[in-house]
Amino acid sequence: SGSGLQIEPAAAAKRMFTALDSNTDGQLDADEAANALLPEPFATTDANRDRALSEAELTASHDRVSDVLPNLAIPELNSVGAQEIFVTTALGLCDFISAMDTARLREWNCWYHLLNCGFPLKVSGETDFPCMSGTRVGQGRVYVKLAATNRVDFAAWCEGLRAGRSYVSDGYAHALGFAVNGKLPGDTVRLEQAGPVTVRAKVAFSPETPLEVYYGGALPVGGPRLLGDTVVLHETKGAGVFGGGRRKVELVVNGRAIAEKEVPADGRGHEVEFKVGLDRSSWVALRQFPQLHTNPVNVLVGGQPIRASRVSARWAVECIEQLWRVRGRSIAAAERDEARRTYDKVIEQYRRIASEAPEGS
C-alpha cells in the first residue's frame, strides 16, 4: 500500500512540545530542546529570535521540512505506508521498500535514513492498482538487470530484485547503465583508504511525458512534498504532455545530492560521469526527482560498515517510539510484551549505530 509516510506538522509539533516542555511554561528553551531531534536547528526554528520555541514555530518548522529531502520530521504512522519498516529492516526481515506510487519525497526520505544506518534495503517499484492508484497497472515500475537471455526467468528476476541490480522509474525515465568504479547497483566497491571514485551512467528521458503531478511536470498546490503522488487526484497544470526540455540528474551520496548534470529529454541515451571523493564508507546512487532512482552501490572504506548519519539512526528510534504510541494498544494482549521487547531490542540496535556514526553527522 505504498511507502510514503504522512507528516502532519501541527500534530508532530504538538507531540514534541508535550514531551519537551518540562516546566509547562508554554515554550521550549535551549536546555529543554538540547537533546531533542528537532526537524531544523534551534536557531532556524526560533523565528522571532526570542531564544525560545513556541508550538507555532515548531509547526512552521515541520511544515518547511516537509518539502525537503532528506528531513527529520517524524511521521504520524497511523495510516498506510511502510509502518513497521524501521523494525523489520533492522531484524533482517525486509528486502526492499516500495516506491513510485505515493508522494516521492516521503518514500525516499524513509529509504535514505535506513540506508544511512547501513542496512542493505533495496527499492522496488509499485502501483498497487487499483488500491493506491486506479489510473493504470504499471504506473510505478522497477527494471531489473538480467544476464543475456532469450526469456525472462522469474526466479532470476526476483534474485536480481533482491540483490538490487535495478532501478525504479515512472516508465518515462531510465538509467540504462550506472556503475561506481565499474561496480553495478547491488555490488560493493572496496577501498583500502579514503579516496575518489568514478561514477558513470547512461540515462534517457522520454521526449513526451504526461503533464501530471505524478511525473513532475505539474507542481501541486501543496508543493514538492506531493510530487509523484498517484493517490490523490491533484490538479493538473495544463493538458496533454510536456515535451523536450532538460532533466537534472543528481548524484546522491548518503542521502544528499552532491553533484548534478543536465541532459536533454529527447528519447536518446546520454552518458554522464562524476568523480567524487569519499572520506568514509558510503552509499552512492543516481536519481532524477521524481521520476527515477537507482539502487545504490555501496563503497566500503577500510572495511568499515556504512554509518552515514547519527541523526538518521535517531530518526528511526523516534519513529519506533511513535509507532508504539499509535499501535501498541492494538497488539493482542498475549503478544504485547514480546512485541515491546522486540521494539526495545531494535531501538538499542539503532542507538548503537548512532554511536558508531561520526559526531555531528
Contacts in CASP RR format, 6 or more apart in sequence:
PFRMAT RR
TARGET T0000
AUTHOR 0000-0000-0000
METHOD contacts of the structure
MODEL  1
SGSGLQIEPAAAAKRMFTALDSNTDGQLDADEAANALLPEPFATTDANRD
RALSEAELTASHDRVSDVLPNLAIPELNSVGAQEIFVTTALGLCDFISAM
DTARLREWNCWYHLLNCGFPLKVSGETDFPCMSGTRVGQGRVYVKLAATN
RVDFAAWCEGLRAGRSYVSDGYAHALGFAVNGKLPGDTVRLEQAGPVTVR
AKVAFSPETPLEVYYGGALPVGGPRLLGDTVVLHETKGAGVFGGGRRKVE
LVVNGRAIAEKEVPADGRGHEVEFKVGLDRSSWVALRQFPQLHTNPVNVL
VGGQPIRASRVSARWAVECIEQLWRVRGRSIAAAERDEARRTYDKVIEQY
RRIASEAPEGS
1 80 0 8 1.000
1 81 0 8 1.000
1 128 0 8 1.000
1 131 0 8 1.000
1 132 0 8 1.000
2 80 0 8 1.000
2 81 0 8 1.000
2 82 0 8 1.000
2 98 0 8 1.000
2 99 0 8 1.000
2 101 0 8 1.000
2 102 0 8 1.000
2 107 0 8 1.000
2 126 0 8 1.000
2 128 0 8 1.000
2 132 0 8 1.000
3 81 0 8 1.000
3 82 0 8 1.000
3 85 0 8 1.000
3 97 0 8 1.000
3 98 0 8 1.000
3 99 0 8 1.000
3 102 0 8 1.000
3 106 0 8 1.000
3 107 0 8 1.000
3 110 0 8 1.000
3 111 0 8 1.000
3 126 0 8 1.000
4 80 0 8 1.000
4 81 0 8 1.000
4 82 0 8 1.000
4 102 0 8 1.000
4 103 0 8 1.000
4 106 0 8 1.000
4 107 0 8 1.000
4 110 0 8 1.000
5 75 0 8 1.000
5 76 0 8 1.000
5 77 0 8 1.000
5 81 0 8 1.000
5 82 0 8 1.000
5 83 0 8 1.000
5 106 0 8 1.000
5 109 0 8 1.000
5 110 0 8 1.000
6 75 0 8 1.000
6 76 0 8 1.000
6 78 0 8 1.000
6 79 0 8 1.000
6 106 0 8 1.000
7 62 0 8 1.000
7 66 0 8 1.000
7 73 0 8 1.000
7 74 0 8 1.000
7 75 0 8 1.000
7 76 0 8 1.000
7 106 0 8 1.000
7 225 0 8 1.000
8 76 0 8 1.000
9 59 0 8 1.000
9 60 0 8 1.000
9 62 0 8 1.000
9 63 0 8 1.000
9 66 0 8 1.000
9 73 0 8 1.000
10 59 0 8 1.000
10 62 0 8 1.000
11 76 0 8 1.000
12 39 0 8 1.000
12 58 0 8 1.000
12 59 0 8 1.000
12 62 0 8 1.000
12 73 0 8 1.000
12 74 0 8 1.000
12 75 0 8 1.000
12 76 0 8 1.000
13 55 0 8 1.000
13 58 0 8 1.000
13 59 0 8 1.000
13 61 0 8 1.000
13 62 0 8 1.000
14 55 0 8 1.000
14 59 0 8 1.000
15 74 0 8 1.000
15 322 0 8 1.000
16 36 0 8 1.000
16 38 0 8 1.000
16 58 0 8 1.000
16 74 0 8 1.000
17 26 0 8 1.000
17 28 0 8 1.000
17 55 0 8 1.000
17 58 0 8 1.000
19 36 0 8 1.000
20 28 0 8 1.000
20 32 0 8 1.000
20 33 0 8 1.000
20 36 0 8 1.000
21 27 0 8 1.000
21 28 0 8 1.000
21 32 0 8 1.000
22 32 0 8 1.000
23 32 0 8 1.000
26 54 0 8 1.000
26 55 0 8 1.000
27 52 0 8 1.000
27 53 0 8 1.000
27 54 0 8 1.000
28 36 0 8 1.000
28 52 0 8 1.000
28 53 0 8 1.000
28 58 0 8 1.000
29 51 0 8 1.000
29 52 0 8 1.000
30 42 0 8 1.000
30 51 0 8 1.000
33 42 0 8 1.000
33 53 0 8 1.000
37 72 0 8 1.000
37 74 0 8 1.000
37 311 0 8 1.000
37 314 0 8 1.000
37 315 0 8 1.000
37 318 0 8 1.000
38 45 0 8 1.000
38 58 0 8 1.000
38 61 0 8 1.000
38 72 0 8 1.000
39 45 0 8 1.000
39 61 0 8 1.000
39 62 0 8 1.000
39 64 0 8 1.000
39 65 0 8 1.000
39 71 0 8 1.000
39 72 0 8 1.000
39 73 0 8 1.000
40 61 0 8 1.000
40 64 0 8 1.000
40 65 0 8 1.000
42 53 0 8 1.000
44 61 0 8 1.000
45 53 0 8 1.000
45 57 0 8 1.000
45 58 0 8 1.000
45 60 0 8 1.000
45 61 0 8 1.000
46 52 0 8 1.000
46 53 0 8 1.000
46 57 0 8 1.000
47 57 0 8 1.000
47 60 0 8 1.000
48 57 0 8 1.000
62 73 0 8 1.000
65 71 0 8 1.000
65 72 0 8 1.000
65 73 0 8 1.000
66 73 0 8 1.000
66 105 0 8 1.000
66 225 0 8 1.000
67 105 0 8 1.000
67 223 0 8 1.000
67 224 0 8 1.000
67 225 0 8 1.000
68 105 0 8 1.000
69 105 0 8 1.000
69 108 0 8 1.000
69 109 0 8 1.000
69 112 0 8 1.000
69 255 0 8 1.000
69 289 0 8 1.000
70 108 0 8 1.000
70 109 0 8 1.000
70 112 0 8 1.000
70 113 0 8 1.000
70 255 0 8 1.000
70 256 0 8 1.000
70 312 0 8 1.000
71 109 0 8 1.000
72 311 0 8 1.000
72 315 0 8 1.000
74 315 0 8 1.000
74 318 0 8 1.000
74 319 0 8 1.000
74 322 0 8 1.000
75 106 0 8 1.000
75 319 0 8 1.000
75 322 0 8 1.000
76 322 0 8 1.000
76 326 0 8 1.000
77 83 0 8 1.000
77 319 0 8 1.000
77 322 0 8 1.000
77 323 0 8 1.000
77 326 0 8 1.000
77 327 0 8 1.000
78 326 0 8 1.000
80 132 0 8 1.000
81 102 0 8 1.000
82 97 0 8 1.000
82 98 0 8 1.000
82 110 0 8 1.000
83 323 0 8 1.000
83 327 0 8 1.000
84 323 0 8 1.000
85 94 0 8 1.000
85 97 0 8 1.000
85 110 0 8 1.000
85 114 0 8 1.000
85 121 0 8 1.000
86 114 0 8 1.000
86 316 0 8 1.000
86 319 0 8 1.000
86 320 0 8 1.000
86 323 0 8 1.000
86 346 0 8 1.000
86 350 0 8 1.000
87 320 0 8 1.000
87 323 0 8 1.000
87 342 0 8 1.000
87 343 0 8 1.000
87 346 0 8 1.000
88 94 0 8 1.000
89 114 0 8 1.000
89 119 0 8 1.000
89 121 0 8 1.000
90 117 0 8 1.000
90 119 0 8 1.000
90 316 0 8 1.000
90 346 0 8 1.000
90 349 0 8 1.000
90 350 0 8 1.000
91 342 0 8 1.000
91 346 0 8 1.000
92 119 0 8 1.000
94 121 0 8 1.000
95 121 0 8 1.000
95 122 0 8 1.000
95 161 0 8 1.000
95 162 0 8 1.000
96 121 0 8 1.000
96 122 0 8 1.000
96 123 0 8 1.000
96 124 0 8 1.000
96 161 0 8 1.000
96 162 0 8 1.000
96 164 0 8 1.000
97 107 0 8 1.000
97 110 0 8 1.000
97 111 0 8 1.000
97 114 0 8 1.000
97 121 0 8 1.000
97 122 0 8 1.000
97 123 0 8 1.000
97 124 0 8 1.000
98 107 0 8 1.000
98 123 0 8 1.000
98 124 0 8 1.000
98 125 0 8 1.000
98 126 0 8 1.000
98 128 0 8 1.000
99 107 0 8 1.000
99 108 0 8 1.000
99 111 0 8 1.000
99 123 0 8 1.000
99 124 0 8 1.000
99 125 0 8 1.000
99 126 0 8 1.000
99 140 0 8 1.000
99 168 0 8 1.000
99 293 0 8 1.000
100 107 0 8 1.000
100 125 0 8 1.000
100 126 0 8 1.000
100 127 0 8 1.000
100 139 0 8 1.000
100 140 0 8 1.000
100 141 0 8 1.000
100 142 0 8 1.000
100 168 0 8 1.000
100 169 0 8 1.000
100 170 0 8 1.000
100 228 0 8 1.000
101 125 0 8 1.000
101 126 0 8 1.000
101 127 0 8 1.000
101 128 0 8 1.000
101 132 0 8 1.000
101 133 0 8 1.000
101 139 0 8 1.000
101 140 0 8 1.000
101 230 0 8 1.000
101 231 0 8 1.000
102 132 0 8 1.000
102 228 0 8 1.000
102 229 0 8 1.000
102 230 0 8 1.000
102 231 0 8 1.000
103 225 0 8 1.000
103 226 0 8 1.000
103 227 0 8 1.000
103 228 0 8 1.000
103 229 0 8 1.000
104 227 0 8 1.000
104 228 0 8 1.000
104 229 0 8 1.000
104 289 0 8 1.000
104 290 0 8 1.000
105 224 0 8 1.000
105 225 0 8 1.000
105 227 0 8 1.000
105 290 0 8 1.000
106 225 0 8 1.000
108 287 0 8 1.000
108 293 0 8 1.000
111 121 0 8 1.000
111 123 0 8 1.000
112 255 0 8 1.000
112 312 0 8 1.000
113 309 0 8 1.000
113 312 0 8 1.000
113 315 0 8 1.000
113 316 0 8 1.000
114 121 0 8 1.000
114 312 0 8 1.000
114 316 0 8 1.000
115 121 0 8 1.000
115 254 0 8 1.000
115 255 0 8 1.000
115 283 0 8 1.000
115 296 0 8 1.000
115 306 0 8 1.000
115 308 0 8 1.000
116 254 0 8 1.000
116 255 0 8 1.000
116 283 0 8 1.000
116 306 0 8 1.000
116 308 0 8 1.000
116 309 0 8 1.000
116 312 0 8 1.000
116 313 0 8 1.000
117 306 0 8 1.000
117 307 0 8 1.000
117 308 0 8 1.000
117 309 0 8 1.000
117 312 0 8 1.000
117 313 0 8 1.000
117 316 0 8 1.000
117 350 0 8 1.000
117 353 0 8 1.000
118 283 0 8 1.000
118 305 0 8 1.000
118 306 0 8 1.000
118 307 0 8 1.000
118 308 0 8 1.000
118 353 0 8 1.000
120 298 0 8 1.000
122 161 0 8 1.000
122 162 0 8 1.000
122 163 0 8 1.000
122 164 0 8 1.000
122 166 0 8 1.000
122 186 0 8 1.000
122 295 0 8 1.000
123 142 0 8 1.000
123 168 0 8 1.000
123 293 0 8 1.000
123 295 0 8 1.000
124 142 0 8 1.000
124 161 0 8 1.000
124 166 0 8 1.000
124 168 0 8 1.000
125 140 0 8 1.000
125 141 0 8 1.000
125 142 0 8 1.000
125 168 0 8 1.000
126 132 0 8 1.000
126 140 0 8 1.000
127 133 0 8 1.000
127 136 0 8 1.000
127 137 0 8 1.000
127 138 0 8 1.000
127 139 0 8 1.000
127 140 0 8 1.000
127 230 0 8 1.000
129 135 0 8 1.000
129 136 0 8 1.000
129 137 0 8 1.000
129 138 0 8 1.000
129 139 0 8 1.000
132 230 0 8 1.000
132 231 0 8 1.000
133 139 0 8 1.000
133 230 0 8 1.000
133 231 0 8 1.000
134 230 0 8 1.000
135 230 0 8 1.000
139 170 0 8 1.000
139 214 0 8 1.000
139 230 0 8 1.000
140 168 0 8 1.000
140 169 0 8 1.000
140 170 0 8 1.000
140 171 0 8 1.000
140 230 0 8 1.000
141 168 0 8 1.000
141 169 0 8 1.000
141 170 0 8 1.000
141 171 0 8 1.000
142 161 0 8 1.000
142 166 0 8 1.000
142 167 0 8 1.000
142 168 0 8 1.000
142 169 0 8 1.000
143 166 0 8 1.000
143 167 0 8 1.000
143 168 0 8 1.000
143 169 0 8 1.000
143 174 0 8 1.000
144 157 0 8 1.000
144 160 0 8 1.000
144 161 0 8 1.000
144 164 0 8 1.000
144 165 0 8 1.000
144 166 0 8 1.000
145 160 0 8 1.000
145 165 0 8 1.000
145 166 0 8 1.000
145 184 0 8 1.000
145 185 0 8 1.000
146 152 0 8 1.000
146 153 0 8 1.000
146 156 0 8 1.000
146 157 0 8 1.000
146 160 0 8 1.000
147 156 0 8 1.000
149 156 0 8 1.000
160 166 0 8 1.000
163 186 0 8 1.000
164 185 0 8 1.000
164 186 0 8 1.000
164 295 0 8 1.000
165 184 0 8 1.000
165 185 0 8 1.000
165 186 0 8 1.000
165 295 0 8 1.000
166 185 0 8 1.000
166 294 0 8 1.000
166 295 0 8 1.000
167 174 0 8 1.000
167 175 0 8 1.000
167 178 0 8 1.000
167 185 0 8 1.000
167 286 0 8 1.000
167 292 0 8 1.000
167 293 0 8 1.000
167 294 0 8 1.000
167 295 0 8 1.000
168 292 0 8 1.000
168 293 0 8 1.000
169 175 0 8 1.000
169 291 0 8 1.000
169 292 0 8 1.000
169 293 0 8 1.000
170 214 0 8 1.000
170 215 0 8 1.000
170 228 0 8 1.000
170 290 0 8 1.000
170 291 0 8 1.000
170 292 0 8 1.000
171 206 0 8 1.000
171 291 0 8 1.000
172 205 0 8 1.000
172 206 0 8 1.000
172 209 0 8 1.000
172 210 0 8 1.000
172 215 0 8 1.000
172 291 0 8 1.000
173 203 0 8 1.000
173 204 0 8 1.000
173 205 0 8 1.000
173 206 0 8 1.000
173 247 0 8 1.000
173 288 0 8 1.000
173 291 0 8 1.000
173 292 0 8 1.000
174 203 0 8 1.000
174 204 0 8 1.000
174 205 0 8 1.000
174 292 0 8 1.000
175 201 0 8 1.000
175 202 0 8 1.000
175 203 0 8 1.000
175 286 0 8 1.000
175 292 0 8 1.000
175 294 0 8 1.000
176 202 0 8 1.000
176 203 0 8 1.000
176 204 0 8 1.000
176 269 0 8 1.000
177 200 0 8 1.000
177 201 0 8 1.000
177 202 0 8 1.000
177 203 0 8 1.000
178 184 0 8 1.000
178 185 0 8 1.000
178 199 0 8 1.000
178 200 0 8 1.000
178 201 0 8 1.000
178 202 0 8 1.000
178 285 0 8 1.000
178 286 0 8 1.000
178 294 0 8 1.000
178 297 0 8 1.000
179 199 0 8 1.000
179 200 0 8 1.000
179 201 0 8 1.000
179 297 0 8 1.000
180 189 0 8 1.000
180 197 0 8 1.000
180 198 0 8 1.000
180 199 0 8 1.000
180 284 0 8 1.000
180 297 0 8 1.000
180 299 0 8 1.000
181 189 0 8 1.000
181 197 0 8 1.000
181 198 0 8 1.000
181 299 0 8 1.000
182 189 0 8 1.000
182 198 0 8 1.000
182 200 0 8 1.000
183 189 0 8 1.000
183 297 0 8 1.000
184 297 0 8 1.000
185 285 0 8 1.000
185 294 0 8 1.000
185 295 0 8 1.000
185 296 0 8 1.000
185 297 0 8 1.000
186 295 0 8 1.000
186 296 0 8 1.000
186 297 0 8 1.000
186 298 0 8 1.000
187 297 0 8 1.000
187 298 0 8 1.000
188 297 0 8 1.000
188 298 0 8 1.000
188 299 0 8 1.000
188 300 0 8 1.000
189 197 0 8 1.000
189 297 0 8 1.000
189 298 0 8 1.000
189 299 0 8 1.000
189 300 0 8 1.000
190 299 0 8 1.000
190 300 0 8 1.000
190 302 0 8 1.000
190 303 0 8 1.000
191 197 0 8 1.000
191 278 0 8 1.000
191 299 0 8 1.000
191 300 0 8 1.000
191 301 0 8 1.000
191 302 0 8 1.000
192 302 0 8 1.000
193 301 0 8 1.000
193 302 0 8 1.000
194 277 0 8 1.000
194 278 0 8 1.000
194 279 0 8 1.000
194 280 0 8 1.000
194 301 0 8 1.000
195 277 0 8 1.000
195 278 0 8 1.000
195 279 0 8 1.000
195 301 0 8 1.000
196 275 0 8 1.000
196 276 0 8 1.000
196 277 0 8 1.000
196 278 0 8 1.000
197 275 0 8 1.000
197 276 0 8 1.000
197 277 0 8 1.000
197 278 0 8 1.000
197 284 0 8 1.000
197 299 0 8 1.000
198 273 0 8 1.000
198 274 0 8 1.000
198 275 0 8 1.000
199 251 0 8 1.000
199 273 0 8 1.000
199 274 0 8 1.000
199 275 0 8 1.000
199 276 0 8 1.000
199 284 0 8 1.000
199 286 0 8 1.000
200 271 0 8 1.000
200 272 0 8 1.000
200 273 0 8 1.000
201 249 0 8 1.000
201 271 0 8 1.000
201 272 0 8 1.000
201 273 0 8 1.000
201 286 0 8 1.000
201 294 0 8 1.000
202 269 0 8 1.000
202 270 0 8 1.000
202 271 0 8 1.000
202 272 0 8 1.000
203 247 0 8 1.000
203 249 0 8 1.000
203 263 0 8 1.000
203 269 0 8 1.000
203 270 0 8 1.000
203 272 0 8 1.000
203 286 0 8 1.000
203 288 0 8 1.000
203 292 0 8 1.000
204 267 0 8 1.000
204 268 0 8 1.000
204 269 0 8 1.000
204 270 0 8 1.000
205 247 0 8 1.000
205 263 0 8 1.000
205 264 0 8 1.000
205 265 0 8 1.000
205 266 0 8 1.000
205 267 0 8 1.000
205 288 0 8 1.000
205 291 0 8 1.000
206 265 0 8 1.000
206 267 0 8 1.000
207 243 0 8 1.000
207 244 0 8 1.000
207 265 0 8 1.000
207 266 0 8 1.000
207 267 0 8 1.000
208 241 0 8 1.000
208 242 0 8 1.000
208 243 0 8 1.000
208 244 0 8 1.000
209 215 0 8 1.000
209 217 0 8 1.000
209 241 0 8 1.000
209 242 0 8 1.000
209 243 0 8 1.000
209 265 0 8 1.000
209 291 0 8 1.000
210 240 0 8 1.000
210 241 0 8 1.000
211 217 0 8 1.000
211 218 0 8 1.000
211 236 0 8 1.000
211 237 0 8 1.000
211 238 0 8 1.000
211 239 0 8 1.000
211 240 0 8 1.000
211 241 0 8 1.000
211 242 0 8 1.000
212 218 0 8 1.000
212 234 0 8 1.000
212 236 0 8 1.000
213 219 0 8 1.000
213 220 0 8 1.000
213 226 0 8 1.000
213 227 0 8 1.000
213 228 0 8 1.000
213 229 0 8 1.000
213 234 0 8 1.000
213 235 0 8 1.000
213 236 0 8 1.000
214 228 0 8 1.000
214 229 0 8 1.000
214 230 0 8 1.000
214 290 0 8 1.000
215 228 0 8 1.000
215 290 0 8 1.000
215 291 0 8 1.000
216 227 0 8 1.000
216 228 0 8 1.000
216 290 0 8 1.000
216 291 0 8 1.000
217 237 0 8 1.000
217 242 0 8 1.000
218 234 0 8 1.000
218 235 0 8 1.000
218 236 0 8 1.000
218 237 0 8 1.000
218 238 0 8 1.000
219 227 0 8 1.000
219 237 0 8 1.000
220 226 0 8 1.000
220 227 0 8 1.000
220 229 0 8 1.000
220 234 0 8 1.000
220 235 0 8 1.000
221 234 0 8 1.000
221 235 0 8 1.000
226 232 0 8 1.000
226 234 0 8 1.000
227 289 0 8 1.000
227 290 0 8 1.000
228 290 0 8 1.000
243 265 0 8 1.000
244 264 0 8 1.000
244 265 0 8 1.000
244 266 0 8 1.000
245 264 0 8 1.000
245 265 0 8 1.000
246 262 0 8 1.000
246 263 0 8 1.000
246 264 0 8 1.000
246 265 0 8 1.000
247 262 0 8 1.000
247 263 0 8 1.000
247 264 0 8 1.000
247 265 0 8 1.000
247 288 0 8 1.000
247 291 0 8 1.000
248 260 0 8 1.000
248 261 0 8 1.000
248 262 0 8 1.000
248 288 0 8 1.000
248 289 0 8 1.000
249 260 0 8 1.000
249 261 0 8 1.000
249 262 0 8 1.000
249 263 0 8 1.000
249 272 0 8 1.000
249 286 0 8 1.000
249 287 0 8 1.000
249 288 0 8 1.000
250 257 0 8 1.000
250 259 0 8 1.000
250 260 0 8 1.000
250 286 0 8 1.000
250 287 0 8 1.000
250 288 0 8 1.000
250 289 0 8 1.000
251 257 0 8 1.000
251 258 0 8 1.000
251 259 0 8 1.000
251 260 0 8 1.000
251 274 0 8 1.000
251 276 0 8 1.000
251 284 0 8 1.000
251 285 0 8 1.000
251 286 0 8 1.000
252 258 0 8 1.000
252 284 0 8 1.000
252 285 0 8 1.000
252 286 0 8 1.000
252 287 0 8 1.000
253 276 0 8 1.000
253 278 0 8 1.000
253 282 0 8 1.000
253 283 0 8 1.000
253 284 0 8 1.000
254 282 0 8 1.000
254 283 0 8 1.000
254 306 0 8 1.000
254 308 0 8 1.000
254 309 0 8 1.000
255 283 0 8 1.000
255 308 0 8 1.000
257 287 0 8 1.000
258 276 0 8 1.000
259 274 0 8 1.000
259 276 0 8 1.000
261 272 0 8 1.000
261 274 0 8 1.000
263 270 0 8 1.000
263 272 0 8 1.000
264 270 0 8 1.000
276 284 0 8 1.000
278 299 0 8 1.000
278 301 0 8 1.000
279 301 0 8 1.000
280 301 0 8 1.000
280 304 0 8 1.000
280 307 0 8 1.000
280 308 0 8 1.000
280 358 0 8 1.000
281 298 0 8 1.000
281 299 0 8 1.000
281 300 0 8 1.000
281 301 0 8 1.000
281 302 0 8 1.000
281 303 0 8 1.000
281 304 0 8 1.000
281 305 0 8 1.000
281 306 0 8 1.000
281 307 0 8 1.000
281 308 0 8 1.000
282 298 0 8 1.000
282 299 0 8 1.000
282 301 0 8 1.000
282 306 0 8 1.000
282 308 0 8 1.000
283 296 0 8 1.000
283 297 0 8 1.000
283 298 0 8 1.000
283 299 0 8 1.000
283 306 0 8 1.000
283 308 0 8 1.000
284 296 0 8 1.000
284 297 0 8 1.000
284 298 0 8 1.000
284 299 0 8 1.000
285 293 0 8 1.000
285 294 0 8 1.000
285 295 0 8 1.000
285 296 0 8 1.000
285 297 0 8 1.000
286 292 0 8 1.000
286 293 0 8 1.000
286 294 0 8 1.000
287 293 0 8 1.000
287 294 0 8 1.000
298 306 0 8 1.000
300 306 0 8 1.000
305 356 0 8 1.000
307 353 0 8 1.000
307 356 0 8 1.000
307 357 0 8 1.000
307 358 0 8 1.000
307 361 0 8 1.000
308 357 0 8 1.000
308 361 0 8 1.000
309 357 0 8 1.000
309 361 0 8 1.000
310 354 0 8 1.000
310 357 0 8 1.000
310 358 0 8 1.000
310 359 0 8 1.000
310 360 0 8 1.000
310 361 0 8 1.000
311 360 0 8 1.000
311 361 0 8 1.000
312 357 0 8 1.000
313 350 0 8 1.000
313 351 0 8 1.000
313 353 0 8 1.000
313 354 0 8 1.000
313 357 0 8 1.000
314 350 0 8 1.000
314 354 0 8 1.000
316 350 0 8 1.000
317 347 0 8 1.000
317 350 0 8 1.000
317 351 0 8 1.000
317 354 0 8 1.000
320 343 0 8 1.000
320 346 0 8 1.000
320 347 0 8 1.000
320 350 0 8 1.000
321 347 0 8 1.000
323 343 0 8 1.000
324 340 0 8 1.000
324 343 0 8 1.000
328 336 0 8 1.000
328 339 0 8 1.000
328 340 0 8 1.000
331 339 0 8 1.000
END
